[in-house]
């Protein structure tokens, strides 16, 4: 999402470092679990392939939600000629909370980056 790149979402650099650290730990833990699951003799290959497909669908849904939020932000920008505040953005996005908005944007970006890599 071009509009989200480089955005800190109102977080301090310490909070950003901490959230990046937590996200990295989650990815490593997930990779370890997936490797264990794939290498298990008791798990059929067809089940591994099926879970991979489910994972791709989940990533796609997260990316779509973040893209919809970006469209709302872009639309607001075109109409009003300025970036929306978080409150205005939340209101335009069907009254979600600021916390939900931040999470959806961050999770969507992370999903997009995972899909690429």
Buried (B, 14 or more C-beta within 10 A) or exposed (E): BEBBEEEEBEBEEEEEEEEEEEEEEEEEEEEEEBEEEEEEEEEEEEEBEEBEEEEEEEBEEBBEBBEBBBEBBBEBEEEEEEEBEBEBBBBBBEEBEBEEBBEBBBBBBBBBEBEEE
